[in-house]
Amino acid sequence: MLHTLKIEITSQVASWLTERGVEQPVVELERTADAKFGEYSLNVAMRYAKDLQLAPVAIAQELAEHLRGAGLTEIDRVEFVPPGFVNVYFSELVFIEHVEHILAQGDNFGQIGAHHGEKWVIEHTSPNPNKAMHLGHLRNNLVGMGLVRLLNLSGAEVVSDCVYNDRGIAIAKVMYGFLLHMRKSAQTPVDVGHFTAHPHEWCTPEELGIKADIFVTQCYVHGEESFKMNPEAEQVTRQMVIDWEAKDENVWQLWQHVLDIAYTGIDRTLDRLNSHWDKVWREHEHYQKGKEYVAQGLEKAVFEKTEDGAVITKLEADYGISDTVVLKRDGTALYITQDLALTDLKKKTYGADKLVWVVGPDQSLALKQLFAVCEQLGIGKVNDFTHVTYGYVGLKGEDGGFQKMSSRAGTVVLIDDVIDGVRDTILKRFAVDGKEADLDTAETLALGAVKFAFLKSDRTQDMTFDVEQSVDIQGDSGMYVLYTFVRTQSILRKAGERTLSKFTPTEASIEHPLVRTLLYFEDVVKKSADDLSVHHIAQYMLALSSEFNSWYARDMVLDDSVSEEYKIAITKAVGVTLQNGLRILGIETVDKM
């Protein structure tokens, strides 16, 4: 098996280096860019040239000779090249056995076990329940869910969670906007008590024929406008916050009503994306507990009180991070205050080894401060916490460049609108091609196209979303990968239920480049887990699809030749690998396009 062979090679090299005086050598097999350099390459000759006091090329030559004589029958040959690389070429038997391994593993192919026994908590998306989710939320969600699936595949136990900031002035604006603008009659009093007594006098999203998240967004927009333009509305809105803090029953009933509508809208979008959270934390349940951690910090002298009564951190000396306020002079808690309580709660609830926050780059400093303070308070080590950031999502400008979304400019694009637009584009193509307008298939393809478009780029890069590019069946798109998968399944259906026999080495060389690409899927999964970025998976899917389609264009699979069964096996292995890779990205396959 490939995995065993790689372990044997690295073990041989590590032992060889140890015998020459290198303590605890690190040996890594790197996949090569071109088959002319073999399947894997070693750079230990350059890494340890100083330790061995020899020229790298001399070390590489000696190491190559050692591996040739190591009795590894799966290795065809070993070569050294300047300035000191050692290239390893596998025998055809390795290729055959790997195809057989993929078919035997099926849906389990790609499970690497690199994080077996670890407990991870991944916080992602966390939409504010006062607006419909837009493309920025979509990127957050897809990055977060990609990591959840990836780390599960890597053997970790993963909890997916989010935080609802469900209190404060923003939610009060939704409440006021609802009271004022969602009345069925202008004569209905804009009064919390009247609502609780006569809730039927206000419209529901269903009655207006709009989605729940759009309904809540409209409430917020109206509430925000009233807050800015009308001093009386501002006073009423601020009083709602005070009354909520005082646990006024009427205010809490209105608060719960608008939040229930907001959650309905959020859940509907998440269901459409086939996304989920295992746990939802609500700010109102823990925000007051943060003050207890401020008291602990003062007691431990990791915080200090200023002359005006505010409490600030002491991070500059030990962490090189600017200090921040954890409690205002009037005793008001801040986000970091409640985040301390929530982080400790997560650690204790799940016994987590790693806590991950999928949050935009604008929160980088705030999270560094949070992680450092958590270490100061004994909640966990800085290395227990990870900020997974991602680039901004923009629109394609008139010049083809990046145009940042803006609520004020009216250029924010909602998740549902994007998916609907891609789905409608696919349906139009169905019509042009004379295909049946299958709404379910179009929806599945639209979701796949959108998800792939967001996940194929390094998550840290800014990106623009282009509908036409996302559905280009010939381009670097999810549609191209899905089309390739459909092609493999079509071939297999034509092949029927054939029993695939064992293959001989003479058959393997026929499809060497394609099977060579199949060798690397598990490496790519590991690299994605190491980098906490699934874009490596997406790029691999494109490369494998390209390799398969190139082979398909120049050779027939079902040709009644002596190699036909092996070709069928390769086709099936490609299909398995594509499906498993797409599953990590959260993309469902289809049988026809």
Secondary structure, 3 states (H helix, E strand, C coil): CHHHHHHHHHHHHHHHHHHCCCCCCCCCCEECCCHHHCCEEECHHHHCHHHHCCCHHHHHHHHHHHHHCCCCCCEEEEEEECCCEEEEEECHHHHHHHHHHHHHHHHHCCCCCCCCCCEEEEECCCCCCCCCCEHHHHHHHHHHHHHHHHHHHCCCEEEEEEEECCCCHHHHHHHHHHHHHCECCCCCCCCHHHHHHCHHHECCHHHHCCCHHHHHHHHHHHHHHHHHHCHHHHHHHHHHHHHHHCCCHHHHHHHHHHHHHHHHHHHHHHHHHCCCCCEEEEHHHHHHHHHHHHHHHHHCCCEEECCCCCEEECCHHHHCCCCCEEECCCCCECHHHHHHHHHHHHHHHHCCCEEEEECCHHHHHHHHHHHHHHHHCCCCCHHHEEEECCCCEEEECCCCCEEECCCCCCCCCEHHHHHHHHHHHHHHHHHHCCCCCCHHHHHHHHHHHHHHHHHCCCCCCCEEECHHHHCCCCCCCHHHHHHHHHHHHHHHHHHCCCCCCCCCHHHHHHHHHHHHHHCCHHHHHHHHHHHCCCHHHHHHHHHHHHHHHHHHHHCCCCCCCCCHHHHHHHHHHHHHHHHHHHHHCCCCCCCCC
